[in-house]
Amino acid sequence: MKIQPVRCTKCEGALPPDVVLGSHPPDGTCPHCDCRNIVHTFPALLDPLEKGREADALVLDSDASCFYHGTKSAETVCDGCGRFLCSLCDLPVGDQHLCPVCLKNSRETHEEPTLQRERSLHDSIALAVAIYPMLLVWVTIVTAPVTLFLVFRHRKTPLSLVRRSRWRAWLAVLFALMQIGGWLTLLAFFILKDAWT
């Protein structure tokens, strides 16, 4: 597996792959200048690089040419505007083929459903619904069941674009069950108190 070299912040020498992948001692010392580097990698750094295909040259003047590159042969049509595109300008998004302009416009207007720009973090919402009402104890009679609903309703929903665990969701369940248990205990206390008197 070949990864892109990560450079030292001081001497700009290439750091060895074991520093980048985390198996090096935690100080991440540069072998060239002994400068300490801390490297946090994204999973995409470990993906293999894919080489793009060159666009075919236009053979006959009667053939369709790319809207952006007049000397390149068209291979597909943009689903947004209908312009002919060569393999360099074709940007596949889901099952669509878009040109750079349509992709830029769809990102700016948020009209393209296959481009995710943000995601709701339901586990954080559920944890907030469980914890914040504890400041006003009487509100937990409503928010504890809502917390359980949020956690179990969105348990299979993708969390974040960045990898994260579901500990917030399970902590929210724990708080909600404690709140419901507290309310049931309080209710049982009042029922038994009336029965004893």
N, C-alpha and C positions, 0 to 999 in steps of 0.2 A: 504494500500500500504506500503510495507516494503522496506526501502532504506538502502543502506550500510551506516554504521556510518562514519561520518566525524570527525576526531580527532582534538583536540585543538593543536595549534602549540607549546604551552608552556608545559601543563601538560599531553597531549596526552589522555585526557578524551574525551569520546564521546559527541559531540555536539548534542543538541536536534534537532529533525527534523524541527522545526519551524525556527531555525537559518539557516539550509541548504536550506530550501524552500523559504526563503526570507520574511516570515511574521513576523519575530522577529524584534525588533527595529534595525535600520540600523547599530548600533555599533557592533552587533554580539558578545556580551560579553559571555565568557564561564561561565557556572553556577558553575564550580568547582574552578576555580582560578581567575576569573574576568579579564582574559586576553582578549583583543579585537581581534577578528578574522574577516577577510573579506573572505567570501566564494562565489566563482563563480562556479555554477554548470553547467554541460553539460546536455542536455536533456536525454542522455543515463542513467544518474544516477537515473532517476525516472522510468526507465523501470523495470518491474519485472524480477527477476533472473530466468533463465530457468535451470532446473537441467538436466544434460546430462544423457543419458541412458547407462547403463553398457553393455559392450560387452558380448555376450553369449560365454560360455566356449565351447571348441571343444569336441564334444561327441564321434565321431568315428574318428579313424586315417585316414579313407578314405575320410572324409569330407575336403573341402577346408578350409585352415587356413589363417589368416591375414599374410601378408608379414612381418609386423613389430612386431606382437604379435603371435608367433607360437602356443600358447595355446588357442587362441580365434578364434571363428568361423567367416569365411568371410561372409559378407553380400552384398557387392557390388564390382564393379571393377573400378579402377581409369580410368577416361576417358583420362588422359594424358599418362600414361605409361602402363596400363593394369594390374597392380598389384592388388591382392585381398586385400580388406580392411575390417576391423571390424568396428563396429559402433563408436569406439573411434577415428579411423584414417580417417573416411569418412568426408571430408570437402565439403559440398554442396555449390557450387558457381553458382548462376543462375540455369540453368538446367543441370549442369555438376556435377560430383562427382570427387574430386581431392584428392590425397594423400598429406601429408605435404610437401614432396620434390617437387612435381609438382607445388603446390601453390607457394612455395618459388621461384622456377625457373621462373614461369610466372610473378611474381611481379618484379623480377630483370630484366627480358628481356622486360617487358612491352608488352607481347604478349597476355595477357588475356584481352579481351575487356570488360568483365563484372566487372573487378576490376578498379574502378576509383581512380586514384592516384592524379589527379589534374583536375581543371575545369577552363575554361576561364571565367573571370568576365567581361561580355560584357557591363554591365552598367558602370563600371569604364573605359573601353576602349572608350565608347561613350562620357563620360564626358571629358576624356583627349582630344579626337578629337575635342570637342567643345571649350575647354578652351585654349589649347596650341597655336593653330593658331592665337588667338587674339593678340599675341605678334607681329605677322606679319599680319596685317589687310587684305592684299590682298589675303591671302591664304584662308580666310573664305568663299570666293565665291565657293570653291570646298568642303571644309570640313563641312560646314553647312548641305548640302544635304546628305553627307556621314554619318554625325551624326544621322540624322533622319532615314536613311536606317538602321544603326546599331541598333538603339533602337527598331524600329518596326519589324525588321527581327528577333531579338533575344528576343522579349518581353515574349515569353513563355518558353525560354530556362532556365533550372534550374540555379540559381545563384551560390551560394557557398555551400560547404558542411556544413558550419556553417550558421545558420539562419541570413539573412540580408534583409533589405527592398529594394525597388526599387527607392528610392529617387534620387539616382545618375542618373538613366535613365531619370527621369522626369526633373531634373535640366539640363541635357544635351539637352533635347527637348526644354526647355525654352531658353537656350543660342543659339541653332541653329535657332529657330524661330526669335529671336532678331537679329541675324546676317543676316538672309534672309530679314527680314524687313528693316534693315539698307541698304542692297544692293538695294532693290526695291525702297526705298526712294531716294537713291543717283541716281539711274537710272531715276526715275521720275523727279528729280531736273534737270538733264542734258537735258531731253527731253523737259521739260517746258521752260528751259532757252533758248534753241534753237528756240522754238515756239514764245517766247516773243521778240526775237531780229530779 
